[in-house]
Amino acid sequence: MTSQGKSLRFVVGAVLCIGAIFHVPMVASAQGTEASAAKSTRAADEQTNKIVLAANVFFESLTPEQKKSVLFAYSDSEQRARWSNLPLGLFTRAGVRLGEMNDIQRTALMKLLGTILSPTGLRMVHEQMAADDVLKTHGGNRPDLIYGYDHFYVSFLGAPSTTAPWMLQFGGHHLAINATVVGANVTLSPSLTGGQPIKFTSLTLEPVSIAQDEISQAALLIGSLTDVQRRKAVISTKRIDLVLGPGQDGKTLQPEGLPGSEMTSAQKTYLLQLIKARLGILNADAVAAKIAAVRKNLDKTYFAWFGPVAEVGASYYRVTGPTILLEFAPQDIFGGDAAQHLHNMYRDPTNEYGAAWTSHK
């Protein structure tokens, strides 16, 4: 977990590739799947059908033992909350590990992630795993910490279904994708992204900068504020740590900072673009409803900043609205470069783990 400096330039190995679709029968049932948990909601649409098909293709590619390891009851609250920013050695995950999969299984898993996420979201996943490979080679002075994309895990809560609620979990160090699917509805609340290092060089010698679009949008917004607005938005000149990260499910934060109602039209556009940069990791079909809800409540959405205004990318900021909570939380553990080590959270306080669509709370 040692931070790498801004100058870190390392050529990493290729991550995973996306392959062909395999056609297999859908999984019929799973331990603890609770069809009765679904409340009235939209029936599965074309995108959800693609998600469920891809999920079953991946599931059927697994060995019998892997199937037992990957599948949990939908009601398993312990597994639902078993995600973290910490690496193996400090946190124990459950499910099937990438390092235990063959190429066909890995390809099928990436195809599944590609139906839940947008192309931007899938690229972010690859970049975060590649960043962890950087740490695997230049990981610091703790031999008990294990890095690399082989140590990312996948699990299902409930069987993939077009009617009953189910959940896909995928994650590892600095990444936790928690996708709950209920009919045509998909949410990633709560999900953790970020990475370490944030800037490095890929195998093709292309520079990688994780979360760069979001950082650029944050710079536009904070830079557009008047002195009066900035005094309200900047809560502290000292950066703070992640507040509602792992282990903080069900908790809320009171809005603070500058509300959208006190922003100009251009500033509201910057705020919305900042939110889209984070939510845009979800597929276009599913994200549209999320953005519509955010847009409807934009005047009630607050922007708060903690840290030096000039240090965009190294300062904490938060977006708080009726249906959204975003945290951007740089870390300076061991005195490293905070801009190279991010813990970022997305939550919908009205719908964590799809609770608004099911009887699960």
C-alpha positions in Angstrom: 0.0 0.0 0.0 3.0 2.3 -0.2 2.3 5.2 -2.5 4.2 5.7 -5.7 5.4 9.2 -6.7 4.0 11.2 -9.6 7.1 10.2 -11.6 6.3 6.5 -11.4 6.5 5.1 -15.0 6.3 1.3 -15.2 5.3 -0.9 -18.1 2.8 -3.4 -16.8 1.7 -6.8 -18.3 -1.5 -7.1 -20.3 -4.6 -7.6 -18.1 -7.5 -9.7 -19.4 -9.0 -9.7 -22.8 -12.6 -9.8 -23.8 -13.5 -12.9 -25.9 -16.4 -14.5 -27.7 -19.9 -15.2 -26.3 -20.6 -18.8 -25.4 -24.2 -20.0 -25.5 -25.4 -22.2 -22.6 -28.6 -22.9 -20.8 -29.5 -20.4 -18.0 -28.9 -21.4 -14.4 -32.2 -22.5 -13.0 -31.7 -22.0 -9.3 -29.3 -21.3 -6.5 -29.1 -21.7 -2.7 -31.2 -19.2 -1.0 -32.4 -17.4 -4.1 -35.5 -15.4 -2.9 -37.9 -14.8 -5.8 -40.4 -13.5 -3.2 -38.0 -10.7 -2.3 -38.7 -8.8 -5.5 -41.1 -5.9 -5.1 -43.1 -4.5 -8.0 -40.5 -3.3 -10.5 -39.9 -3.0 -14.2 -39.6 -6.4 -16.1 -36.3 -7.3 -17.5 -35.3 -5.4 -20.6 -32.9 -6.2 -23.4 -29.9 -5.1 -21.4 -30.8 -7.2 -18.4 -31.3 -10.2 -20.6 -27.8 -9.7 -21.9 -26.5 -9.4 -18.3 -28.2 -12.6 -17.2 -27.1 -14.5 -20.3 -23.5 -13.4 -19.7 -23.7 -14.3 -16.1 -24.9 -17.8 -16.9 -22.3 -18.3 -19.5 -19.6 -17.5 -16.9 -21.3 -19.6 -14.3 -21.5 -22.6 -16.6 -17.8 -22.3 -17.5 -16.8 -23.0 -13.8 -15.9 -26.3 -12.4 -18.3 -27.9 -9.8 -16.1 -26.8 -7.0 -15.8 -23.3 -8.3 -19.6 -23.1 -8.6 -19.9 -24.0 -4.9 -17.4 -21.3 -4.0 -18.8 -18.5 -6.2 -22.5 -18.8 -5.2 -24.0 -17.4 -2.0 -27.6 -17.0 -0.8 -29.1 -13.6 -1.8 -29.9 -13.2 1.9 -26.3 -13.6 3.0 -25.7 -10.3 4.6 -22.1 -11.2 5.7 -21.0 -11.8 2.1 -22.9 -8.8 0.8 -20.7 -6.6 3.0 -17.5 -8.5 2.4 -15.7 -5.9 0.3 -12.8 -3.5 1.1 -10.1 -1.3 -0.3 -7.5 -3.4 1.5 -5.2 -5.9 -0.2 -5.0 -9.7 0.5 -3.1 -10.0 3.7 -5.2 -7.4 5.5 -8.6 -8.5 4.2 -10.1 -11.9 3.3 -12.5 -12.1 0.4 -14.7 -15.0 -0.6 -15.7 -16.4 -4.0 -13.5 -17.5 -6.9 -10.2 -15.8 -7.5 -9.0 -14.7 -10.9 -5.8 -16.7 -10.4 -7.8 -19.9 -10.1 -9.5 -19.4 -13.5 -8.5 -20.5 -16.9 -8.6 -18.2 -20.0 -12.1 -19.2 -21.0 -13.5 -18.4 -17.6 -11.6 -15.1 -17.4 -12.9 -14.1 -20.8 -16.5 -15.0 -19.8 -16.2 -13.0 -16.6 -14.9 -9.9 -18.5 -17.8 -10.3 -20.9 -20.2 -10.3 -17.9 -18.6 -7.2 -16.5 -18.8 -5.6 -19.9 -22.6 -6.0 -19.9 -23.0 -4.5 -16.4 -20.5 -1.7 -16.9 -20.0 0.8 -19.7 -16.8 0.6 -21.9 -15.4 3.3 -19.7 -16.2 1.3 -16.6 -14.7 -1.9 -18.0 -11.5 0.0 -18.9 -11.4 1.4 -15.4 -11.5 -2.1 -14.0 -8.6 -3.2 -16.2 -6.6 -0.1 -15.3 -7.1 -0.7 -11.6 -6.0 -4.3 -11.9 -3.0 -3.2 -14.0 -2.2 -0.7 -11.3 -2.2 -3.5 -8.7 0.3 -5.3 -10.9 2.6 -2.3 -10.5 2.4 -2.7 -6.8 3.1 -6.4 -7.2 6.4 -5.5 -8.7 7.1 -2.4 -6.7 4.9 -3.0 -3.7 6.9 -1.7 -0.8 8.3 -3.3 2.3 5.5 -5.6 3.6 5.9 -9.2 2.3 2.6 -10.1 3.9 0.6 -8.0 1.5 -0.3 -9.6 -1.8 -1.0 -7.6 -5.0 -1.9 -8.2 -8.6 -4.9 -9.0 -10.8 -4.7 -12.7 -9.9 -6.1 -11.7 -6.5 -9.4 -10.2 -7.6 -12.5 -12.2 -6.6 -16.0 -12.7 -8.1 -19.1 -14.0 -6.3 -22.9 -14.2 -6.8 -25.6 -13.6 -4.2 -28.5 -15.4 -5.7 -28.7 -17.0 -9.1 -28.7 -14.8 -12.1 -32.3 -14.2 -13.0 -34.6 -11.9 -15.0 -37.2 -11.9 -12.3 -35.7 -12.6 -8.8 -33.1 -10.2 -7.3 -29.5 -11.2 -7.5 -26.1 -9.6 -7.1 -22.7 -9.7 -8.7 -19.6 -8.8 -6.6 -16.2 -8.3 -8.2 -13.3 -6.7 -6.5 -9.9 -6.7 -4.8 -7.4 -4.1 -3.7 -9.0 -0.7 -4.2 -11.9 -2.0 -6.2 -15.4 -3.3 -5.1 -18.1 -3.5 -7.8 -21.4 -4.4 -6.1 -24.0 -4.7 -8.8 -27.6 -5.6 -7.7 -29.9 -6.6 -10.5 -33.7 -6.7 -10.1 -35.6 -7.0 -13.4 -34.7 -4.1 -15.6 -33.1 -2.3 -12.7 -29.3 -2.3 -11.9 -27.5 -0.4 -9.2 -23.8 -0.2 -8.2 -24.6 1.3 -4.8 -22.4 0.9 -2.9 -19.2 0.6 -5.0 -15.6 1.6 -4.3 -13.1 2.6 -7.0 -9.8 4.4 -7.1 -6.5 2.7 -7.3 -2.7 2.9 -6.6 -0.8 4.1 -8.5 -3.1 6.4 -10.5 -0.6 7.4 -13.2 1.6 4.8 -14.9 2.5 3.6 -18.4 0.7 0.7 -20.0 2.2 -2.2 -22.0 1.6 -0.3 -25.2 3.5 2.7 -23.8 0.2 4.7 -23.4 0.0 6.8 -20.3 -2.7 5.7 -17.9 -4.4 8.2 -15.6 -7.2 6.6 -13.6 -10.2 8.9 -12.9 -8.7 11.7 -15.0 -12.1 12.7 -16.5 -13.6 13.1 -13.0 -10.5 15.0 -11.8 -10.8 17.4 -14.8 -14.5 18.0 -14.1 -13.7 18.7 -10.4 -11.1 21.3 -11.5 -13.6 23.0 -13.8 -16.2 23.2 -11.0 -13.9 24.4 -8.1 -12.2 26.8 -10.5 -15.4 28.4 -11.6 -16.6 29.4 -8.1 -16.6 33.0 -6.9 -14.9 34.0 -3.7 -18.3 33.9 -1.9 -19.2 30.5 -3.3 -15.7 29.1 -2.5 -16.0 30.1 1.1 -19.1 28.1 1.3 -17.8 25.1 -0.7 -14.4 24.8 1.0 -15.1 23.3 4.4 -11.4 22.9 5.3 -8.0 23.4 3.8 -7.0 20.1 5.2 -7.8 16.9 3.3 -9.9 14.3 5.2 -10.1 10.5 4.8 -12.9 8.5 3.3 -16.0 8.7 5.5 -18.6 6.2 4.2 -16.3 3.5 2.9 -16.2 -0.3 3.7 -18.1 -1.2 6.9 -20.3 2.0 6.8 -23.4 0.6 5.1 -26.7 2.2 6.1 -25.0 5.4 7.4 -25.7 8.9 5.9 -24.1 12.3 5.9 -25.8 15.7 6.2 -25.3 17.8 3.1 -22.7 20.5 3.5 -20.9 22.9 1.2 -22.3 24.8 -1.8 -25.8 23.7 -3.0 -26.7 23.6 -6.7 -29.4 26.2 -6.0 -26.6 28.7 -5.5 -24.7 27.8 -8.6 -24.9 29.4 -12.1 -26.2 27.4 -15.0 -22.7 26.7 -16.2 -21.6 25.6 -12.7 -24.6 23.2 -12.5 -23.4 21.8 -15.8 -19.9 21.2 -14.3 -21.5 19.6 -11.3 -23.6 17.3 -13.4 -20.6 16.4 -15.6 -18.6 15.6 -12.5 -21.4 13.2 -11.3 -21.6 11.6 -14.8 -17.9 11.0 -14.8 -18.4 8.7 -11.8 -21.8 7.1 -12.6 -20.7 6.7 -16.2 -19.0 3.4 -15.3 -22.5 1.8 -15.4 -24.0 0.7 -18.7 -25.9 3.4 -20.6 -29.2 1.7 -20.3 -29.1 1.5 -16.5 -27.4 4.9 -15.8 -30.0 6.9 -17.6 -32.5 6.7 -14.7 -29.7 7.5 -12.2 -28.8 10.7 -14.0 -32.4 11.7 -14.4 -32.9 11.5 -10.7 -29.8 13.5 -10.0 -30.8 16.1 -12.6 -34.2 16.5 -11.0 -32.6 17.1 -7.6 -29.6 19.2 -8.7 -30.6 22.3 -6.7 -30.6 20.1 -3.6 -27.2 18.6 -4.4 -24.2 19.9 -2.5 -20.5 20.2 -3.4 -18.0 20.2 -0.5 -14.2 20.5 -0.7 -11.5 19.5 1.9 -7.9 20.5 1.2 -5.9 23.1 -0.8 -8.0 24.3 -3.7 -4.9 24.3 -6.0 -4.3 20.6 -5.3 -7.0 19.1 -7.5 -6.6 15.3 -7.5 -4.9 15.4 -4.1 -7.8 17.1 -2.2 -10.9 15.4 -0.9 -14.3 16.4 -2.3 -17.8 15.2 -1.8 -21.1 15.4 -3.7 -24.2 14.9 -1.5 -27.8 14.8 -2.9 -31.1 13.1 -2.2 -30.1 10.0 -4.4 -26.3 10.3 -4.5 -23.2 10.4 -2.4 -19.8 10.6 -4.1 -16.5 10.8 -2.2 -13.1 11.4 -3.8 -10.5 10.6 -1.1 -6.8 10.8 -1.9 -4.5 9.0 0.6 -1.0 10.0 1.8 -0.2 6.8 3.7 3.4 6.6 4.7 3.9 10.2 3.5 3.5 9.3 -0.2 1.9 11.3 -3.0 -1.8 11.5 -2.2 -2.7 12.0 -5.9 -1.3 8.5 -6.6 -3.6 6.7 -4.1 -7.3 7.1 -4.3 -10.2 5.7 -2.3 -13.5 6.8 -4.0 -17.1 5.8 -3.0 -20.4 5.9 -4.7 -23.6 5.3 -2.7 -27.3 5.9 -3.3 -28.7 6.4 0.2 -32.2 5.5 -1.0 -31.2 2.3 -2.6 -28.1 0.5 -1.2 -27.8 -3.0 -2.5 -31.1 -2.4 -4.4 -33.1 -2.3 -1.1 -35.6 0.1 -2.7 -36.5 -2.7 -5.2 -36.6 -5.6 -2.8 -37.5 -6.6 0.8 -33.8 -6.8 1.6 -32.6 -4.0 4.0 
